[in-house]
Amino acid sequence: MQEIFEFNNIAAVFLAYLVGSIPSAIWVSKWFFGVDVRDYGSNNAGATNTFRVIGKFAGFSVLFLDILKGWVSVKILTTYFFSATLHQDAFINMQLAIGISAVLGHVFPVYEQFQGGKGVATLMGIILAINFSAAIGCVIIFLLIFLVTNFVSLGAITAAFFFPIFTIFVLKSESPSLIYFSIFISILVILTHKKNIERLLSGSESKMSIKLKKTKE
C-alpha cells in the first residue's frame, strides 16, 4: 500500500506538471492567428501579452485556459488520486504540491523548450481550487487596481501582496501549509514581476492595449 501511495504522489505531481506545461498563449496565437505571441509586445507567453498583441477574444481564451490548468490540476488530480486515502492536512499538502508543480509547468513548459509565462493565471486557478474565498478577494483587488490604473502588472502585484493578508488575517487560516503557501506565492509573483516593477517606477510600463506591435529594440 505504501508503494502505491508513493507512486500516486509521483504520478499526480508529474501529471500536474504536464497539464501546467500546456502553453495556451503560444498554441492559441500560432494555431488560430498565425503568429507567435512571444515575438511581440513583452515577449511573454501569457494572457496579458496575448490581450495586447492579438486582442480580447484571444486574451480571454488564454486567460480561461491558464486558470483552468491550475484548477484542473488541483481539483481533479487530488480528488482522483487521494480523496479517499488522505486526512485533511495531508490532502491540503498534496493539493499544494500538485499546484506548485502545475505552476512550474506553466513557467517552464516541457512542450516549448521550458520558455513559458509568469504563471499568475495558473496560480489563480490553483487558489480558486484550494482557497476560494482568498481567491475572490484577490480578484477584487486586481480588478480595482487595473480599472483605476490600466496596469495589469500592478493589479497582479497588489493582489499577490494581499493574498497572505487575506489568508492569515481575514480568513484566519489555521493550516500552516496554506499560510506558508500564501507567503511563498506572494513572493514568487512579485519576483517574477521584477522587470514590471522597474518599468512602473521609471514610468515606462505599458498599459493594456490590443495593438499588434513588436518590442522596441
C-alpha positions as CSV (number, residue, x, y, z in Angstrom):
1,M,0.0,0.0,0.0
2,Q,2.8,2.4,0.8
3,E,4.4,1.8,-2.6
4,I,1.1,2.5,-4.3
5,F,0.7,5.7,-2.3
6,E,4.2,6.8,-3.2
7,F,3.5,6.1,-6.9
8,N,0.3,8.1,-6.6
9,N,2.4,11.1,-5.3
10,I,4.8,10.9,-8.2
11,A,2.2,10.3,-10.8
12,A,-0.1,13.2,-9.6
13,V,2.8,15.7,-9.4
14,F,4.1,14.7,-12.8
15,L,0.7,14.9,-14.5
16,A,0.1,18.3,-12.9
17,Y,3.4,19.5,-14.4
18,L,2.3,18.2,-17.9
19,V,-1.1,19.9,-17.5
20,G,0.6,23.1,-16.4
21,S,3.0,22.9,-19.3
22,I,0.3,23.3,-21.9
23,P,1.3,26.7,-23.4
24,S,-2.1,28.2,-24.0
25,A,-0.8,31.6,-25.3
26,I,1.7,30.1,-27.7
27,W,-0.7,27.5,-29.1
28,V,-3.7,29.8,-29.4
29,S,-1.6,32.5,-31.1
30,K,0.1,30.1,-33.5
31,W,-2.8,27.8,-34.4
32,F,-5.6,30.4,-34.7
33,F,-3.8,33.7,-35.5
34,G,-0.6,32.6,-37.3
35,V,1.8,34.4,-35.0
36,D,3.9,33.6,-32.0
37,V,2.9,35.9,-29.2
38,R,6.4,35.7,-27.9
39,D,7.6,37.7,-30.9
40,Y,5.6,40.8,-29.9
41,G,4.8,43.1,-27.0
42,S,6.6,42.0,-23.9
43,N,7.6,38.7,-25.5
44,N,5.8,36.9,-22.6
45,A,3.7,33.8,-23.2
46,G,0.8,34.8,-21.1
47,A,-2.7,36.1,-21.2
48,T,-1.8,39.8,-20.7
49,N,0.6,39.8,-23.7
50,T,-2.0,38.0,-25.8
51,F,-4.5,40.7,-25.0
52,R,-2.0,43.3,-26.1
53,V,-0.8,41.8,-29.3
54,I,-3.8,39.9,-30.6
55,G,-7.0,41.1,-28.9
56,K,-9.7,40.5,-26.4
57,F,-11.1,37.2,-27.7
58,A,-7.6,35.5,-27.8
59,G,-6.7,37.1,-24.4
60,F,-9.8,35.9,-22.6
61,S,-9.4,32.5,-24.2
62,V,-5.8,32.2,-22.9
63,L,-6.8,33.6,-19.5
64,F,-9.5,31.0,-19.2
65,L,-7.3,28.1,-20.3
66,D,-4.5,29.1,-18.0
67,I,-6.8,29.4,-15.0
68,L,-8.4,26.1,-15.9
69,K,-5.0,24.4,-16.0
70,G,-4.4,25.3,-12.3
71,W,-7.9,24.4,-11.2
72,V,-8.0,21.1,-13.0
73,S,-4.5,20.1,-11.7
74,V,-5.5,20.6,-8.1
75,K,-9.2,19.8,-8.1
76,I,-9.3,16.8,-10.4
77,L,-5.9,15.1,-9.8
78,T,-6.1,15.3,-6.0
79,T,-9.7,14.1,-6.0
80,Y,-8.9,11.2,-8.3
81,F,-5.6,10.1,-6.6
82,F,-6.1,11.0,-2.9
83,S,-9.7,11.9,-1.8
84,A,-10.2,8.5,-0.1
85,T,-6.7,8.0,1.3
86,L,-5.6,11.2,3.0
87,H,-6.7,13.1,6.1
88,Q,-7.4,16.8,5.7
89,D,-4.0,18.2,6.4
90,A,-2.2,15.7,4.2
91,F,-4.8,16.3,1.5
92,I,-4.1,20.1,1.6
93,N,-0.4,19.4,1.5
94,M,-0.8,17.3,-1.6
95,Q,-3.0,19.9,-3.2
96,L,-0.2,22.5,-2.7
97,A,2.5,20.2,-4.1
98,I,0.4,19.5,-7.2
99,G,-0.4,23.2,-7.6
100,I,3.2,24.2,-7.4
101,S,4.1,21.5,-10.0
102,A,1.4,23.0,-12.3
103,V,2.8,26.5,-11.9
104,L,6.3,25.3,-12.6
105,G,4.9,23.6,-15.7
106,H,3.5,26.9,-16.9
107,V,6.7,28.8,-16.2
108,F,8.9,26.1,-17.6
109,P,6.8,24.2,-20.2
110,V,8.3,21.0,-21.5
111,Y,6.5,21.4,-24.8
112,E,8.1,24.8,-25.6
113,Q,11.8,24.4,-24.6
114,F,10.9,25.4,-21.0
115,Q,10.1,29.0,-22.0
116,G,6.7,29.9,-20.6
117,G,4.7,32.7,-18.9
118,K,4.8,34.1,-15.4
119,G,2.1,31.8,-14.0
120,V,-0.3,34.3,-12.5
121,A,-3.4,33.0,-14.1
122,T,-2.5,29.4,-13.4
123,L,-1.9,30.4,-9.8
124,M,-5.3,31.9,-9.7
125,G,-6.8,28.6,-10.8
126,I,-4.9,26.8,-8.0
127,I,-6.0,29.3,-5.4
128,L,-9.6,29.0,-6.6
129,A,-9.4,25.3,-6.0
130,I,-7.7,25.4,-2.6
131,N,-8.8,28.7,-1.0
132,F,-11.8,30.1,-2.9
133,S,-12.6,33.0,-0.6
134,A,-9.0,34.3,-0.7
135,A,-9.0,34.0,-4.5
136,I,-12.2,36.1,-4.8
137,G,-10.6,38.7,-2.6
138,C,-7.5,38.8,-4.8
139,V,-9.7,39.1,-7.9
140,I,-11.5,42.1,-6.5
141,I,-8.2,43.8,-5.6
142,F,-6.8,43.1,-9.0
143,L,-9.8,44.5,-10.8
144,L,-9.9,47.6,-8.7
145,I,-6.3,48.4,-9.3
146,F,-6.5,47.5,-13.0
147,L,-9.7,49.6,-13.6
148,V,-8.1,52.6,-11.9
149,T,-4.6,52.4,-13.4
150,N,-4.9,50.2,-16.5
151,F,-1.8,48.4,-15.4
152,V,-2.2,44.7,-15.4
153,S,1.1,44.1,-13.7
154,L,0.3,46.5,-10.8
155,G,-3.0,44.7,-10.3
156,A,-1.3,41.3,-10.2
157,I,1.5,42.5,-7.8
158,T,-1.0,44.2,-5.5
159,A,-3.3,41.1,-5.5
160,A,-0.3,38.9,-4.7
161,F,0.7,41.1,-1.8
162,F,-2.8,40.9,-0.3
163,F,-3.1,37.1,-0.7
164,P,-1.3,36.2,2.5
165,I,-3.1,39.0,4.3
166,F,-6.5,37.6,3.3
167,T,-5.3,34.1,4.2
168,I,-3.8,34.9,7.6
169,F,-5.8,37.9,9.0
170,V,-9.1,37.9,7.2
171,L,-9.9,34.2,6.8
172,K,-7.7,33.3,9.8
173,S,-6.5,30.0,8.3
174,E,-5.2,27.5,10.9
175,S,-3.3,25.5,8.3
176,P,0.4,26.2,8.4
177,S,0.8,24.8,4.9
178,L,-1.7,27.3,3.5
179,I,-0.1,30.1,5.4
180,Y,3.4,29.3,4.1
181,F,2.0,28.7,0.6
182,S,0.3,32.1,0.6
183,I,3.5,33.8,1.6
184,F,5.5,31.8,-1.0
185,I,3.1,32.7,-3.8
186,S,3.1,36.4,-2.9
187,I,6.9,36.5,-3.0
188,L,7.0,34.4,-6.2
189,V,4.6,36.7,-8.1
190,I,6.4,39.8,-7.0
191,L,9.8,38.4,-8.0
192,T,8.5,37.3,-11.5
193,H,7.3,40.8,-12.0
194,K,10.7,42.4,-11.2
195,K,11.1,44.0,-14.6
196,N,7.5,45.3,-14.5
197,I,8.2,46.9,-11.1
198,E,11.3,48.6,-12.6
199,R,9.2,49.9,-15.5
200,L,6.4,51.0,-13.2
201,L,8.9,53.0,-11.1
202,S,10.5,54.5,-14.2
203,G,7.1,55.3,-15.8
204,S,7.8,53.1,-18.9
205,E,5.3,50.2,-18.1
206,S,2.8,49.6,-20.8
207,K,-0.9,50.0,-20.1
208,M,-3.4,47.5,-21.6
209,S,-3.7,47.7,-25.4
210,I,-4.6,45.3,-28.2
211,K,-2.4,46.6,-31.0
212,L,0.0,44.3,-32.7
213,K,3.3,45.9,-32.1
214,K,6.7,44.4,-31.9
215,T,9.0,45.0,-29.0
216,K,11.3,48.0,-29.5
217,E,15.0,47.1,-29.8
